Amino acid sequence: MFAKTADDLREMVLQNPGTSPSIFLRDDSFAAWCYDNRDLSWLKSAFNRDADPDDCRKWGISPPEWKVNVEMAGLALKVSAMR
């Protein structure tokens, strides 16, 4: 099962302590790509600005979906760093 929102991811992380949060991100998602290729600082900054139109085109996602993916990647990285 994969998270569709940051709230989904939070719940999955709580129900599966000790499991890497990245396991709940779809491998082919922008969130997973961000988790693997961006740092927490970049993700925090990105979340507080408008969606990148180039990313949206490349990944075939809307600006709100871009924001959700950035939020999920940031949450996953933050949880990973705390473990």
Biopython code that builds the backbone (N, CA, C, O; Angstrom):
import numpy as np
from Bio.PDB.StructureBuilder import StructureBuilder

atoms = [
    (1, "MET", "N", (0.839, -1.179, 0.000)),
    (1, "MET", "CA", (0.000, 0.000, 0.000)),
    (1, "MET", "C", (0.887, 1.246, 0.000)),
    (1, "MET", "O", (1.893, 1.310, 0.707)),
    (2, "PHE", "N", (0.499, 2.223, -0.799)),
    (2, "PHE", "CA", (1.271, 3.452, -0.914)),
    (2, "PHE", "C", (0.473, 4.648, -0.397)),
    (2, "PHE", "O", (-0.753, 4.686, -0.503)),
    (3, "ALA", "N", (1.179, 5.607, 0.154)),
    (3, "ALA", "CA", (0.548, 6.826, 0.645)),
    (3, "ALA", "C", (0.144, 7.709, -0.531)),
    (3, "ALA", "O", (0.871, 7.828, -1.518)),
    (4, "LYS", "N", (-1.023, 8.322, -0.406)),
    (4, "LYS", "CA", (-1.496, 9.270, -1.419)),
    (4, "LYS", "C", (-1.381, 10.705, -0.930)),
    (4, "LYS", "O", (-1.369, 11.647, -1.722)),
    (5, "THR", "N", (-1.297, 10.856, 0.383)),
    (5, "THR", "CA", (-1.168, 12.175, 0.996)),
    (5, "THR", "C", (-0.180, 12.086, 2.157)),
    (5, "THR", "O", (0.206, 10.998, 2.585)),
    (6, "ALA", "N", (0.214, 13.246, 2.651)),
    (6, "ALA", "CA", (1.110, 13.278, 3.810)),
    (6, "ALA", "C", (0.412, 12.684, 5.033)),
    (6, "ALA", "O", (1.058, 12.036, 5.856)),
    (7, "ASP", "N", (-0.895, 12.898, 5.160)),
    (7, "ASP", "CA", (-1.628, 12.307, 6.282)),
    (7, "ASP", "C", (-1.609, 10.782, 6.197)),
    (7, "ASP", "O", (-1.436, 10.102, 7.209)),
    (8, "ASP", "N", (-1.787, 10.245, 4.982)),
    (8, "ASP", "CA", (-1.676, 8.796, 4.795)),
    (8, "ASP", "C", (-0.300, 8.308, 5.247)),
    (8, "ASP", "O", (-0.183, 7.313, 5.962)),
    (9, "LEU", "N", (0.726, 9.020, 4.821)),
    (9, "LEU", "CA", (2.096, 8.624, 5.151)),
    (9, "LEU", "C", (2.329, 8.666, 6.656)),
    (9, "LEU", "O", (2.942, 7.757, 7.213)),
    (10, "ARG", "N", (1.847, 9.708, 7.313)),
    (10, "ARG", "CA", (1.990, 9.806, 8.778)),
    (10, "ARG", "C", (1.367, 8.587, 9.454)),
    (10, "ARG", "O", (1.965, 7.994, 10.352)),
    (11, "GLU", "N", (0.170, 8.217, 9.020)),
    (11, "GLU", "CA", (-0.522, 7.077, 9.607)),
    (11, "GLU", "C", (0.245, 5.779, 9.354)),
    (11, "GLU", "O", (0.375, 4.950, 10.255)),
    (12, "MET", "N", (0.744, 5.601, 8.153)),
    (12, "MET", "CA", (1.502, 4.389, 7.819)),
    (12, "MET", "C", (2.777, 4.288, 8.647)),
    (12, "MET", "O", (3.148, 3.205, 9.099)),
    (13, "VAL", "N", (3.446, 5.422, 8.843)),
    (13, "VAL", "CA", (4.668, 5.452, 9.644)),
    (13, "VAL", "C", (4.352, 5.089, 11.095)),
    (13, "VAL", "O", (5.086, 4.329, 11.725)),
    (14, "LEU", "N", (3.257, 5.637, 11.616)),
    (14, "LEU", "CA", (2.869, 5.332, 12.999)),
    (14, "LEU", "C", (2.512, 3.855, 13.172)),
    (14, "LEU", "O", (2.827, 3.254, 14.199)),
    (15, "GLN", "N", (1.863, 3.279, 12.178)),
    (15, "GLN", "CA", (1.444, 1.880, 12.268)),
    (15, "GLN", "C", (2.581, 0.901, 11.988)),
    (15, "GLN", "O", (2.454, -0.289, 12.274)),
    (16, "ASN", "N", (3.684, 1.386, 11.436)),
    (16, "ASN", "CA", (4.799, 0.516, 11.061)),
    (16, "ASN", "C", (6.125, 1.060, 11.571)),
    (16, "ASN", "O", (7.007, 1.386, 10.776)),
    (17, "PRO", "N", (6.276, 1.163, 12.883)),
    (17, "PRO", "CA", (7.530, 1.696, 13.424)),
    (17, "PRO", "C", (8.709, 0.812, 13.010)),
    (17, "PRO", "O", (8.603, -0.412, 12.947)),
    (18, "GLY", "N", (9.787, 1.446, 12.741)),
    (18, "GLY", "CA", (10.975, 0.704, 12.340)),
    (18, "GLY", "C", (11.070, 0.443, 10.849)),
    (18, "GLY", "O", (12.104, -0.017, 10.365)),
    (19, "THR", "N", (9.997, 0.731, 10.112)),
    (19, "THR", "CA", (10.000, 0.556, 8.661)),
    (19, "THR", "C", (10.371, 1.878, 8.011)),
    (19, "THR", "O", (9.882, 2.931, 8.421)),
    (20, "SER", "N", (11.221, 1.833, 7.014)),
    (20, "SER", "CA", (11.597, 3.052, 6.314)),
    (20, "SER", "C", (10.360, 3.679, 5.676)),
    (20, "SER", "O", (9.612, 2.995, 4.978)),
    (21, "PRO", "N", (10.139, 4.969, 5.908)),
    (21, "PRO", "CA", (8.961, 5.613, 5.320)),
    (21, "PRO", "C", (8.986, 5.610, 3.790)),
    (21, "PRO", "O", (7.940, 5.735, 3.155)),
    (22, "SER", "N", (10.145, 5.474, 3.210)),
    (22, "SER", "CA", (10.228, 5.486, 1.742)),
    (22, "SER", "C", (9.511, 4.295, 1.129)),
    (22, "SER", "O", (9.153, 4.332, -0.048)),
    (23, "ILE", "N", (9.297, 3.241, 1.907)),
    (23, "ILE", "CA", (8.610, 2.053, 1.398)),
    (23, "ILE", "C", (7.159, 2.371, 1.047)),
    (23, "ILE", "O", (6.530, 1.644, 0.278)),
    (24, "PHE", "N", (6.628, 3.455, 1.609)),
    (24, "PHE", "CA", (5.235, 3.838, 1.369)),
    (24, "PHE", "C", (5.080, 4.845, 0.231)),
    (24, "PHE", "O", (3.972, 5.303, -0.047)),
    (25, "LEU", "N", (6.188, 5.191, -0.427)),
    (25, "LEU", "CA", (6.148, 6.089, -1.589)),
    (25, "LEU", "C", (6.241, 5.240, -2.855)),
    (25, "LEU", "O", (7.103, 4.368, -2.960)),
    (26, "ARG", "N", (5.363, 5.493, -3.802)),
    (26, "ARG", "CA", (5.422, 4.747, -5.068)),
    (26, "ARG", "C", (6.786, 4.989, -5.712)),
    (26, "ARG", "O", (7.254, 6.124, -5.788)),
    (27, "ASP", "N", (7.411, 3.915, -6.171)),
    (27, "ASP", "CA", (8.750, 4.014, -6.770)),
    (27, "ASP", "C", (8.794, 4.953, -7.963)),
    (27, "ASP", "O", (9.814, 5.597, -8.208)),
    (28, "ASP", "N", (7.706, 5.036, -8.703)),
    (28, "ASP", "CA", (7.674, 5.863, -9.915)),
    (28, "ASP", "C", (7.085, 7.246, -9.674)),
    (28, "ASP", "O", (6.695, 7.933, -10.619)),
    (29, "SER", "N", (7.020, 7.655, -8.409)),
    (29, "SER", "CA", (6.409, 8.948, -8.078)),
    (29, "SER", "C", (7.444, 10.057, -7.954)),
    (29, "SER", "O", (8.631, 9.808, -7.742)),
    (30, "PHE", "N", (6.964, 11.278, -8.090)),
    (30, "PHE", "CA", (7.808, 12.448, -7.866)),
    (30, "PHE", "C", (8.271, 12.481, -6.404)),
    (30, "PHE", "O", (9.389, 12.907, -6.116)),
    (31, "ALA", "N", (7.414, 12.035, -5.490)),
    (31, "ALA", "CA", (7.789, 11.996, -4.064)),
    (31, "ALA", "C", (9.004, 11.101, -3.853)),
    (31, "ALA", "O", (9.939, 11.481, -3.146)),
    (32, "ALA", "N", (8.999, 9.922, -4.457)),
    (32, "ALA", "CA", (10.132, 8.994, -4.312)),
    (32, "ALA", "C", (11.383, 9.584, -4.941)),
    (32, "ALA", "O", (12.477, 9.457, -4.391)),
    (33, "TRP", "N", (11.228, 10.228, -6.088)),
    (33, "TRP", "CA", (12.379, 10.853, -6.743)),
    (33, "TRP", "C", (12.955, 11.947, -5.843)),
    (33, "TRP", "O", (14.171, 12.044, -5.675)),
    (34, "CYS", "N", (12.079, 12.767, -5.267)),
    (34, "CYS", "CA", (12.540, 13.827, -4.361)),
    (34, "CYS", "C", (13.222, 13.230, -3.131)),
    (34, "CYS", "O", (14.251, 13.738, -2.686)),
    (35, "TYR", "N", (12.664, 12.171, -2.589)),
    (35, "TYR", "CA", (13.255, 11.506, -1.427)),
    (35, "TYR", "C", (14.691, 11.075, -1.738)),
    (35, "TYR", "O", (15.587, 11.211, -0.904)),
    (36, "ASP", "N", (14.890, 10.561, -2.932)),
    (36, "ASP", "CA", (16.215, 10.054, -3.325)),
    (36, "ASP", "C", (17.179, 11.142, -3.796)),
    (36, "ASP", "O", (18.394, 10.950, -3.738)),
    (37, "ASN", "N", (16.665, 12.271, -4.257)),
    (37, "ASN", "CA", (17.512, 13.250, -4.935)),
    (37, "ASN", "C", (17.535, 14.654, -4.339)),
    (37, "ASN", "O", (18.319, 15.492, -4.783)),
    (38, "ARG", "N", (16.706, 14.924, -3.361)),
    (38, "ARG", "CA", (16.657, 16.254, -2.739)),
    (38, "ARG", "C", (16.926, 16.122, -1.252)),
    (38, "ARG", "O", (16.760, 15.050, -0.670)),
    (39, "ASP", "N", (17.344, 17.220, -0.646)),
    (39, "ASP", "CA", (17.533, 17.196, 0.802)),
    (39, "ASP", "C", (16.373, 17.915, 1.488)),
    (39, "ASP", "O", (15.554, 18.565, 0.837)),
    (40, "LEU", "N", (16.320, 17.787, 2.793)),
    (40, "LEU", "CA", (15.214, 18.341, 3.562)),
    (40, "LEU", "C", (15.118, 19.853, 3.412)),
    (40, "LEU", "O", (14.017, 20.403, 3.355)),
    (41, "SER", "N", (16.237, 20.514, 3.348)),
    (41, "SER", "CA", (16.245, 21.968, 3.178)),
    (41, "SER", "C", (15.570, 22.371, 1.861)),
    (41, "SER", "O", (14.742, 23.281, 1.833)),
    (42, "TRP", "N", (15.928, 21.690, 0.784)),
    (42, "TRP", "CA", (15.322, 21.984, -0.518)),
    (42, "TRP", "C", (13.821, 21.732, -0.470)),
    (42, "TRP", "O", (13.037, 22.532, -0.980)),
    (43, "LEU", "N", (13.420, 20.620, 0.142)),
    (43, "LEU", "CA", (12.001, 20.268, 0.192)),
    (43, "LEU", "C", (11.196, 21.269, 1.017)),
    (43, "LEU", "O", (10.081, 21.625, 0.637)),
    (44, "LYS", "N", (11.744, 21.723, 2.130)),
    (44, "LYS", "CA", (11.051, 22.735, 2.942)),
    (44, "LYS", "C", (10.861, 24.013, 2.137)),
    (44, "LYS", "O", (9.778, 24.600, 2.134)),
    (45, "SER", "N", (11.907, 24.434, 1.463)),
    (45, "SER", "CA", (11.833, 25.638, 0.642)),
    (45, "SER", "C", (10.840, 25.461, -0.501)),
    (45, "SER", "O", (10.044, 26.358, -0.778)),
    (46, "ALA", "N", (10.883, 24.314, -1.162)),
    (46, "ALA", "CA", (9.994, 24.038, -2.289)),
    (46, "ALA", "C", (8.535, 24.040, -1.848)),
    (46, "ALA", "O", (7.667, 24.536, -2.566)),
    (47, "PHE", "N", (8.269, 23.490, -0.679)),
    (47, "PHE", "CA", (6.889, 23.424, -0.195)),
    (47, "PHE", "C", (6.303, 24.816, -0.002)),
    (47, "PHE", "O", (5.093, 25.009, -0.119)),
    (48, "ASN", "N", (7.161, 25.782, 0.293)),
    (48, "ASN", "CA", (6.699, 27.149, 0.562)),
    (48, "ASN", "C", (6.698, 28.045, -0.661)),
    (48, "ASN", "O", (6.567, 29.263, -0.537)),
    (49, "ARG", "N", (6.841, 27.464, -1.831)),
    (49, "ARG", "CA", (6.753, 28.258, -3.064)),
    (49, "ARG", "C", (5.783, 27.563, -4.017)),
    (49, "ARG", "O", (5.245, 26.498, -3.717)),
    (50, "ASP", "N", (5.578, 28.189, -5.160)),
    (50, "ASP", "CA", (4.693, 27.601, -6.169)),
    (50, "ASP", "C", (5.346, 26.379, -6.792)),
    (50, "ASP", "O", (6.569, 26.237, -6.810)),
    (51, "ALA", "N", (4.500, 25.509, -7.297)),
    (51, "ALA", "CA", (4.974, 24.299, -7.973)),
    (51, "ALA", "C", (5.840, 24.664, -9.167)),
    (51, "ALA", "O", (5.603, 25.666, -9.842)),
    (52, "ASP", "N", (6.838, 23.845, -9.414)),
    (52, "ASP", "CA", (7.722, 24.035, -10.571)),
    (52, "ASP", "C", (6.999, 23.514, -11.816)),
    (52, "ASP", "O", (6.697, 22.323, -11.900)),
    (53, "PRO", "N", (6.719, 24.392, -12.778)),
    (53, "PRO", "CA", (5.984, 23.948, -13.967)),
    (53, "PRO", "C", (6.733, 22.891, -14.779)),
    (53, "PRO", "O", (6.107, 22.026, -15.393)),
    (54, "ASP", "N", (8.061, 22.951, -14.787)),
    (54, "ASP", "CA", (8.834, 21.933, -15.505)),
    (54, "ASP", "C", (8.676, 20.559, -14.856)),
    (54, "ASP", "O", (8.514, 19.555, -15.550)),
    (55, "ASP", "N", (8.723, 20.517, -13.519)),
    (55, "ASP", "CA", (8.503, 19.255, -12.811)),
    (55, "ASP", "C", (7.099, 18.722, -13.100)),
    (55, "ASP", "O", (6.921, 17.530, -13.351)),
    (56, "CYS", "N", (6.116, 19.603, -13.063)),
    (56, "CYS", "CA", (4.731, 19.183, -13.303)),
    (56, "CYS", "C", (4.586, 18.563, -14.694)),
    (56, "CYS", "O", (3.940, 17.528, -14.854)),
    (57, "ARG", "N", (5.188, 19.199, -15.692)),
    (57, "ARG", "CA", (5.132, 18.654, -17.061)),
    (57, "ARG", "C", (5.858, 17.314, -17.137)),
    (57, "ARG", "O", (5.327, 16.336, -17.665)),
    (58, "LYS", "N", (7.069, 17.282, -16.607)),
    (58, "LYS", "CA", (7.880, 16.068, -16.678)),
    (58, "LYS", "C", (7.201, 14.887, -15.992)),
    (58, "LYS", "O", (7.237, 13.769, -16.507)),
    (59, "TRP", "N", (6.589, 15.122, -14.846)),
    (59, "TRP", "CA", (5.998, 14.050, -14.052)),
    (59, "TRP", "C", (4.510, 13.852, -14.338)),
    (59, "TRP", "O", (3.901, 12.918, -13.815)),
    (60, "GLY", "N", (3.919, 14.719, -15.163)),
    (60, "GLY", "CA", (2.505, 14.591, -15.501)),
    (60, "GLY", "C", (1.595, 14.788, -14.295)),
    (60, "GLY", "O", (0.603, 14.080, -14.123)),
    (61, "ILE", "N", (1.959, 15.776, -13.454)),
    (61, "ILE", "CA", (1.179, 16.041, -12.250)),
    (61, "ILE", "C", (0.741, 17.506, -12.230)),
    (61, "ILE", "O", (1.348, 18.360, -12.876)),
    (62, "SER", "N", (-0.305, 17.772, -11.488)),
    (62, "SER", "CA", (-0.813, 19.131, -11.332)),
    (62, "SER", "C", (-0.019, 19.855, -10.245)),
    (62, "SER", "O", (0.680, 19.212, -9.462)),
    (63, "PRO", "N", (-0.118, 21.180, -10.189)),
    (63, "PRO", "CA", (0.556, 21.902, -9.098)),
    (63, "PRO", "C", (0.154, 21.417, -7.697)),
    (63, "PRO", "O", (1.026, 21.276, -6.840)),
    (64, "PRO", "N", (-1.140, 21.157, -7.433)),
    (64, "PRO", "CA", (-1.461, 20.616, -6.103)),
    (64, "PRO", "C", (-0.833, 19.231, -5.850)),
    (64, "PRO", "O", (-0.423, 18.932, -4.729)),
    (65, "GLU", "N", (-0.761, 18.398, -6.889)),
    (65, "GLU", "CA", (-0.120, 17.086, -6.730)),
    (65, "GLU", "C", (1.376, 17.251, -6.485)),
    (65, "GLU", "O", (1.963, 16.496, -5.710)),
    (66, "TRP", "N", (1.988, 18.219, -7.132)),
    (66, "TRP", "CA", (3.407, 18.519, -6.927)),
    (66, "TRP", "C", (3.643, 18.839, -5.453)),
    (66, "TRP", "O", (4.573, 18.325, -4.831)),
    (67, "LYS", "N", (2.781, 19.700, -4.909)),
    (67, "LYS", "CA", (2.904, 20.122, -3.506)),
    (67, "LYS", "C", (2.757, 18.919, -2.571)),
    (67, "LYS", "O", (3.516, 18.791, -1.610)),
    (68, "VAL", "N", (1.797, 18.044, -2.839)),
    (68, "VAL", "CA", (1.599, 16.848, -2.014)),
    (68, "VAL", "C", (2.829, 15.949, -2.066)),
    (68, "VAL", "O", (3.256, 15.424, -1.037)),
    (69, "ASN", "N", (3.399, 15.768, -3.244)),
    (69, "ASN", "CA", (4.584, 14.923, -3.391)),
    (69, "ASN", "C", (5.779, 15.505, -2.653)),
    (69, "ASN", "O", (6.535, 14.769, -2.020)),
    (70, "VAL", "N", (5.952, 16.804, -2.729)),
    (70, "VAL", "CA", (7.050, 17.469, -2.012)),
    (70, "VAL", "C", (6.848, 17.308, -0.502)),
    (70, "VAL", "O", (7.800, 17.044, 0.232)),
    (71, "GLU", "N", (5.603, 17.469, -0.046)),
    (71, "GLU", "CA", (5.316, 17.317, 1.381)),
    (71, "GLU", "C", (5.601, 15.887, 1.845)),
    (71, "GLU", "O", (6.198, 15.687, 2.903)),
    (72, "MET", "N", (5.182, 14.903, 1.067)),
    (72, "MET", "CA", (5.424, 13.503, 1.450)),
    (72, "MET", "C", (6.908, 13.179, 1.476)),
    (72, "MET", "O", (7.372, 12.495, 2.388)),
    (73, "ALA", "N", (7.659, 13.657, 0.494)),
    (73, "ALA", "CA", (9.105, 13.410, 0.468)),
    (73, "ALA", "C", (9.772, 14.047, 1.676)),
    (73, "ALA", "O", (10.642, 13.438, 2.300)),
    (74, "GLY", "N", (9.372, 15.265, 2.008)),
    (74, "GLY", "CA", (9.938, 15.943, 3.168)),
    (74, "GLY", "C", (9.633, 15.208, 4.460)),
    (74, "GLY", "O", (10.503, 15.060, 5.319)),
    (75, "LEU", "N", (8.407, 14.754, 4.598)),
    (75, "LEU", "CA", (8.024, 13.989, 5.787)),
    (75, "LEU", "C", (8.824, 12.694, 5.877)),
    (75, "LEU", "O", (9.316, 12.335, 6.947)),
    (76, "ALA", "N", (8.952, 11.999, 4.760)),
    (76, "ALA", "CA", (9.699, 10.735, 4.750)),
    (76, "ALA", "C", (11.164, 10.957, 5.123)),
    (76, "ALA", "O", (11.738, 10.175, 5.881)),
    (77, "LEU", "N", (11.764, 12.015, 4.594)),
    (77, "LEU", "CA", (13.171, 12.303, 4.929)),
    (77, "LEU", "C", (13.312, 12.682, 6.400)),
    (77, "LEU", "O", (14.258, 12.264, 7.068)),
    (78, "LYS", "N", (12.378, 13.464, 6.893)),
    (78, "LYS", "CA", (12.436, 13.890, 8.286)),
    (78, "LYS", "C", (12.329, 12.677, 9.224)),
    (78, "LYS", "O", (13.093, 12.552, 10.181)),
    (79, "VAL", "N", (11.380, 11.797, 8.938)),
    (79, "VAL", "CA", (11.217, 10.590, 9.764)),
    (79, "VAL", "C", (12.465, 9.704, 9.680)),
    (79, "VAL", "O", (12.927, 9.175, 10.691)),
    (80, "SER", "N", (13.001, 9.549, 8.477)),
    (80, "SER", "CA", (14.207, 8.734, 8.296)),
    (80, "SER", "C", (15.376, 9.280, 9.101)),
    (80, "SER", "O", (16.148, 8.520, 9.686)),
    (81, "ALA", "N", (15.501, 10.596, 9.126)),
    (81, "ALA", "CA", (16.608, 11.224, 9.855)),
    (81, "ALA", "C", (16.451, 11.052, 11.373)),
    (81, "ALA", "O", (17.440, 11.056, 12.105)),
    (82, "MET", "N", (15.230, 10.904, 11.830)),
    (82, "MET", "CA", (14.978, 10.764, 13.268)),
    (82, "MET", "C", (15.198, 9.335, 13.741)),
    (82, "MET", "O", (15.313, 9.093, 14.942)),
    (83, "ARG", "N", (15.259, 8.396, 12.821)),
    (83, "ARG", "CA", (15.386, 6.966, 13.210)),
    (83, "ARG", "C", (16.807, 6.547, 13.280)),
    (83, "ARG", "O", (17.096, 5.391, 13.590)),
]
sb = StructureBuilder()
sb.init_structure("model")
sb.init_model(0)
sb.init_chain("A")
sb.init_seg("    ")
for serial, (resi, resn, name, xyz) in enumerate(atoms, 1):
    if name == "N":
        sb.init_residue(resn, " ", resi, " ")
    sb.init_atom(name, np.array(xyz, "f"), 0.0, 1.0, " ", f" {name:<3s}", serial, name[0])
structure = sb.get_structure()
